[in-house]
């Protein structure tokens, strides 16, 4: 998986000639990951869309493993087809593939008494952080401090990267980042996905990127069966402890803290946003509701308890979260109608107009955190 990605065309400037990157797959084919997303023969059972797989040149690496389907008449620069010799019918390989996705209209949040019980899963003791700065790296546009602090569980330590901009003045507005699934599969935080967050630092804001439980060197990959609940609880506690750490910093504006996330962090976002009132603004990109989750991690139970000014950004044709599911999620958020907004851009899980995502995000933070000094 990782070997294929290193030799594939992701996050690029355009498609390249077939085989140029030498990304050889297990069956002797090249460019199965990235370059062009490839139309498959199979349609989605009960729908008029067909699978298109592998990720495109303008998308992040983790899209290689994510299923997606589009209208077969859609045309985009990153969509393509693989020409192969037809060896005749292959039977079952040509049948429709079932897509099991919940009905968003059935999501019903629990009442307040039940939610009071759910909240207890996320209680933690505000014990000393025992924080320290482990290293400092000076870059052209920012200073990066690698810090560590005690987690709220298991005697573990949280590593986090604090980016301090050079084009601003303290105390800094600060953004807490919750990453996409790249962090679950990359083996080390030595290789952060800068392209997803650098624009926030360049805007003059500080940014904290914690290494959450189950990401990077803290044991990435899919949690064991039955471990999803513990993972969500650990993630939330890592968020809370990270915010506790920011509260100790004299160069951070404690009343100007924001939450930013893409994909994985956007799906998870309702939990920390509902439980931690210290966030004054939030932007979630490529999120949606979660189905088949127990009450304590069912994000629909947390959405009505979110009151933070909230911007949702989605792709219109997101196979991971269809438009009707996006709209239901937006409807469930408890933020006042005039303080929440849903922006739908053309594209799939990753909107085509990345520049539009960046502009909308910065405008939102300018509005609710104020202009950067």
C-alpha positions in Angstrom: 0.0 0.0 0.0 2.6 2.6 1.1 5.1 1.5 -1.6 2.5 2.0 -4.3 1.6 5.5 -2.9 5.3 6.7 -2.9 5.5 6.0 -6.7 2.0 7.4 -7.6 0.9 10.8 -8.8 -1.0 12.4 -5.9 -1.2 16.0 -4.9 0.3 16.9 -8.3 -0.1 19.6 -10.9 -1.7 17.3 -13.5 -1.7 13.8 -15.0 1.5 12.2 -16.3 2.2 9.6 -19.0 1.2 6.1 -18.1 4.0 4.4 -16.2 6.1 7.5 -15.7 6.0 7.2 -12.0 6.6 3.4 -12.0 3.9 2.8 -9.4 3.7 -1.0 -10.0 0.8 -2.7 -8.3 0.5 -6.3 -7.2 -1.0 -7.6 -10.5 1.6 -6.0 -12.8 -0.3 -2.9 -13.6 0.9 0.7 -13.1 -0.8 3.9 -12.0 -3.5 2.0 -10.0 -3.1 4.7 -7.4 -3.4 8.4 -8.3 -2.9 10.0 -11.8 -6.4 9.4 -13.1 -9.4 8.0 -11.2 -10.5 5.1 -13.3 -14.1 4.2 -14.2 -15.1 0.7 -13.3 -17.7 -1.5 -15.0 -19.7 -2.0 -11.8 -22.6 0.3 -10.9 -23.8 0.8 -7.4 -26.7 -1.4 -6.6 -30.0 0.4 -6.9 -28.5 3.6 -8.2 -27.4 5.0 -11.6 -23.8 5.8 -10.6 -20.7 3.7 -11.4 -17.6 3.2 -9.3 -14.6 5.2 -10.1 -11.5 4.2 -8.1 -7.9 4.8 -7.3 -7.8 8.5 -6.5 -6.7 11.3 -8.8 -3.6 13.5 -9.3 -5.2 16.4 -7.5 -6.2 14.5 -4.4 -4.4 13.3 -1.2 -2.8 9.9 -1.0 -5.5 8.3 1.2 -8.1 8.6 -1.6 -6.4 5.5 -3.1 -8.3 3.2 -0.7 -11.6 5.0 -0.6 -14.5 3.8 -2.7 -16.2 6.5 -4.8 -19.0 6.5 -7.5 -20.1 9.2 -9.9 -22.6 9.8 -12.6 -21.1 8.0 -15.7 -21.7 11.1 -17.8 -19.6 13.3 -15.5 -16.4 14.7 -17.0 -13.6 16.1 -14.9 -9.8 16.5 -15.6 -9.0 13.8 -13.0 -11.4 11.2 -14.3 -10.2 8.6 -16.8 -10.5 5.1 -18.1 -8.0 2.2 -18.4 -7.9 0.5 -21.8 -7.5 -3.3 -21.5 -7.9 -6.3 -23.7 -11.4 -7.8 -23.4 -11.1 -11.5 -22.4 -14.9 -12.1 -22.4 -17.5 -12.1 -19.7 -16.2 -12.6 -16.1 -19.6 -13.4 -14.5 -19.8 -12.2 -10.9 -17.2 -9.5 -11.4 -19.6 -7.6 -13.6 -22.5 -7.5 -11.2 -23.7 -4.5 -9.2 -21.9 -3.8 -5.9 -24.1 -3.1 -2.9 -23.4 0.2 -1.1 -24.7 0.1 2.4 -25.3 3.6 3.7 -27.6 4.7 6.4 -30.7 6.8 5.9 -29.9 10.2 7.3 -33.5 11.0 8.0 -33.5 8.3 10.7 -30.8 10.0 12.8 -32.5 11.0 16.0 -30.4 12.5 18.8 -31.0 11.3 22.3 -32.6 13.5 25.0 -30.7 15.4 27.7 -30.9 12.8 30.4 -29.4 10.2 28.1 -26.8 12.6 26.9 -25.7 13.4 30.4 -24.8 9.7 30.7 -23.0 9.7 27.4 -20.8 12.7 28.4 -19.3 10.7 31.3 -17.4 8.5 28.8 -15.4 11.6 28.0 -14.7 12.8 31.5 -11.0 13.2 32.4 -8.9 14.5 35.2 -7.1 17.7 34.6 -3.9 16.5 36.1 -0.5 18.2 35.5 0.5 18.2 31.8 4.2 17.9 32.5 4.7 19.6 29.2 8.0 20.2 27.6 9.5 21.5 24.3 11.5 18.7 22.8 12.9 20.5 19.8 12.5 23.7 17.7 12.9 24.0 14.0 13.1 27.3 12.2 11.5 27.5 8.7 11.0 30.4 6.3 7.5 31.2 7.3 7.2 29.8 10.8 8.9 28.3 13.8 7.9 24.7 14.6 8.1 23.5 18.2 7.8 19.8 18.8 6.2 19.5 22.3 5.0 16.7 24.4 2.6 16.4 27.3 0.9 13.7 29.4 -2.2 12.1 27.9 -5.4 11.7 30.0 -5.1 7.9 30.0 -2.7 5.0 30.2 0.4 6.9 31.3 1.0 7.9 27.6 2.5 11.0 26.2 1.1 13.1 23.4 3.5 14.6 20.9 2.2 17.8 19.2 3.7 20.3 16.7 3.1 23.9 17.4 3.6 26.2 14.3 4.2 29.8 15.2 3.9 32.2 12.2 6.5 34.8 11.5 4.1 37.2 9.8 2.0 37.9 12.9 2.3 39.2 16.4 1.5 37.4 19.7 -0.8 36.6 21.3 -1.8 34.5 18.2 -5.2 33.3 17.2 -4.7 29.5 17.2 -6.2 26.6 15.2 -6.3 23.1 16.5 -6.0 20.6 13.6 -7.6 17.2 13.5 -6.2 15.5 10.4 -7.6 13.3 7.6 -7.1 9.6 7.4 -3.5 10.1 6.1 -2.5 10.3 9.7 -3.8 6.8 10.4 -1.6 5.2 7.7 1.5 7.3 7.7 4.1 5.6 9.9 5.7 8.8 11.3 4.8 12.4 12.1 8.1 13.3 10.5 6.1 13.5 7.3 3.1 15.7 8.0 0.6 16.6 5.4 1.5 20.3 5.1 -0.6 20.9 2.1 -3.8 20.6 4.2 -2.9 23.2 6.8 0.0 25.4 5.7 -2.4 28.1 4.5 -3.7 28.7 8.0 -0.2 29.4 9.3 0.6 31.6 6.4 -2.5 33.6 7.3 -0.8 34.7 10.5 -2.4 32.2 12.9 -0.6 29.6 15.1 -1.6 26.0 14.6 -1.3 23.0 16.9 -1.1 19.5 15.2 -1.3 16.8 17.9 -0.3 13.2 17.2 -3.6 11.7 18.2 -4.0 8.1 19.6 -3.9 5.7 16.7 -2.2 8.1 14.3 1.4 8.2 13.0 3.9 6.7 15.5 1.1 6.2 18.1 -0.2 3.1 16.4 -1.8 4.1 13.1 -4.1 1.9 11.0 -7.6 0.6 11.6 -8.6 0.0 15.2 -9.3 -3.6 16.3 -12.9 -4.8 16.1 -14.8 -3.3 19.0 -12.1 -0.7 19.5 -13.8 2.2 17.7 -15.4 3.5 20.9 -12.2 3.6 22.8 -10.5 5.3 19.8 -13.1 8.1 19.8 -12.8 8.6 23.5 -9.0 8.8 23.3 -9.2 11.3 20.4 -11.6 13.5 22.4 -9.4 13.5 25.4 -6.3 14.2 23.3 -8.2 17.3 22.0 -9.0 18.4 25.5 -5.5 18.0 26.8 -4.1 19.8 23.7 -6.4 22.8 24.5 -5.3 22.6 28.1 -1.7 22.9 26.8 -2.5 25.9 24.7 -4.0 27.6 27.8 -0.5 27.5 29.3 1.1 29.4 26.5 1.5 33.2 26.8 1.9 33.6 23.1 -1.6 32.2 22.4 -4.8 34.2 22.5 -6.9 32.0 24.7 -10.2 33.5 23.6 -9.4 33.0 19.9 -9.2 29.2 19.4 -10.6 27.4 16.4 -11.1 23.8 15.2 -10.2 22.8 11.7 -10.5 19.4 10.2 -10.8 17.5 6.9 -12.5 14.2 6.3 -11.8 12.0 9.3 -11.6 14.9 11.6 -14.8 16.4 10.1 -16.8 13.2 10.8 -15.4 13.1 14.3 -15.7 16.9 14.9 -19.2 17.0 16.6 -17.9 15.2 19.6 -15.1 17.6 20.8 -17.1 20.7 19.6 -20.1 19.7 21.7 -18.0 18.9 24.8 -15.4 21.7 24.8 -16.8 25.3 24.9 -13.3 26.8 24.4 -13.6 26.7 20.6 -14.8 30.0 19.2 -15.1 29.0 15.6 -15.0 25.7 13.6 -14.6 24.6 10.0 -15.2 21.0 9.0 -14.4 19.9 5.4 -15.7 16.7 3.8 -17.6 15.5 6.9 -20.9 13.7 7.3 -23.0 11.7 9.8 -21.8 8.3 11.1 -24.1 5.3 11.0 -24.1 2.0 12.9 -22.3 3.5 15.9 -23.2 3.0 19.6 -24.9 5.9 21.4 -21.7 7.1 23.1 -19.9 7.6 19.7 -23.0 8.4 17.5 -22.1 11.9 16.5 -25.8 12.7 15.8 -26.2 12.7 19.6 -23.6 15.5 19.9 -24.6 17.7 17.0 -27.5 19.5 18.7 -25.1 20.3 21.6 -22.7 22.2 19.3 -23.2 25.9 19.5 -19.8 27.1 18.1 -20.0 29.2 14.9 -19.6 26.5 12.3 -18.8 26.3 8.6 -19.4 23.0 6.8 -17.8 22.6 3.4 -18.6 19.6 1.2 -18.3 18.3 -2.3 -21.7 18.0 -4.1 -21.0 14.4 -5.2 -19.2 13.1 -2.1 -19.7 9.3 -2.2 -18.6 9.1 1.5 -21.3 11.5 2.5 -24.1 12.1 0.0 -25.7 15.5 -0.2 -28.8 14.5 1.7 -26.7 13.2 4.6 -24.6 16.5 4.6 -27.8 18.5 4.8 -29.2 16.4 7.7 -25.9 16.9 9.6 -26.1 20.6 9.1 -29.7 20.7 10.2 -28.9 18.8 13.4 -26.1 21.2 14.6 -27.4 23.3 17.5 -25.5 26.5 16.4 -27.8 29.4 15.8 -28.9 29.6 12.1 -27.2 32.9 11.5 -23.9 31.5 12.9 -23.7 28.3 10.8 -23.2 27.9 7.1 -23.1 25.0 4.6 -21.0 25.6 1.5 -21.4 22.9 -1.3 -18.7 23.0 -3.9 -18.5 20.9 -7.1 -16.5 17.7 -6.7 -16.5 14.6 -4.6 -15.0 14.0 -1.1 -12.3 16.5 -2.0 -13.9 19.5 -3.7 -12.5 20.4 -7.1 -12.0 24.1 -6.0 -9.4 23.7 -3.3 -8.8 27.5 -3.5 -12.5 28.0 -2.7 -12.1 25.8 0.4 -9.2 27.9 1.6 -10.9 31.2 1.0 -14.1 30.1 2.7 -12.1 28.9 5.7 -10.0 32.0 6.1 -13.1 34.3 5.7 -14.9 32.3 8.4 -12.0 32.6 10.9 -11.7 36.3 10.1 -15.4 36.8 10.8 -15.5 34.9 14.1 -11.9 35.3 15.5 -11.3 38.7 14.0 -8.6 39.9 11.6 -5.1 38.8 12.3 -2.8 41.3 13.8 
